[in-house]
Amino acid sequence: LSQLFRPLDMLGWVYRTIRQGVIDMGSMFDLIDTQEEIADSPGARPLDVAHGHVRFENVEFSYDPDRQILKGIDLDIPAGATVAVVGPSGAGKSTLARLMYRFYDITGGRITIDGQDIRTVTQASLRAAIGIVPQDTVLFNDTIGYNIAYGREGAGPEEIADAARGAAIAGFIQSLPDGFDTRVGERGLKLSGGEKQRVAIARTLVKNPPILILDEATSALDSRTEADIQATLEAIERGRTTIVIAHRLSTVVHADRIVVLEAGRVAEQGTHAELLRLGGVYAEMWTRQAQEREAGEELAAE
Ligand code: ATP
């Protein structure tokens, strides 16, 4: 009997782990627009993004004074490059993204975009320059068109339609009885996880930011939908500086650089091939996740 229950137990564990990840990462970005702790410094100027070169210079950060989370992070993200941040749970990956969006101020070092310290620019201009694609998108109880247009005030129907095409959701919207006027959200049409993610991508395309943060973390999408979404994301990354926060290494193989964060420090960085050759933390994570994938496939096949 215990043989029968073991796989069920494991499935329960996988479900709870994924579910928790979804909630944590979802709430991380929902909070961003509502928190108003950080104020513009006197004389703050609008951020001028000529290229989108992002730098972290010896960045230190703690949420609570007695527990340091980031311990001197140096990161150089060239304009237009895609950098993936990976590492164990609690390493500080989401924190890096929150700090870039200036959700909190750092306690040491500096973060610059094209040479401008983000503490010296207006928050409105900083947040206009950064697009976030969370994995768990919140939809408003309004039309699907409104939900896409939310990316930028004053977006017109043409831009909304273009963005829907870019996010590969235009065909789906056209098949709905009311097209872009179809109501979605809790009180309207319920969209699948993949469809919601495409709305988030379309929203970001309307915003057209030079810098992107992709939260590709634990996701409950089936593998085919996930591969489709991955292809769409790779298309929108082109020409933008992109930071990918990733939990599954299979989605970051294409990144220009992979940064391995461990306990608030950069443990390793390089391309996928370089890090495998190095035979360190990343190589170990890669082997472990490959074994887990195989185990998952066997479980699914039983
Ligand atoms: P995961 O892969 O599990 O999402 P992560 O690498 O993204 O983890 P972070 O969310 O950046 O990790 O968290 C880094 C550390 O900061 C964790 O130890 C976490 O407990 C702590 N932390 C995160 N948010 C807060 C907060 N609002 N207040 C206090 N501590 C926090």
Residues whose N, C-alpha, C, O or C-beta is under 5 A from the ligand:
A	BS01	ATP	Y63 I69 G87 P88 S89 G90 A91 G92 K93 S94 T95
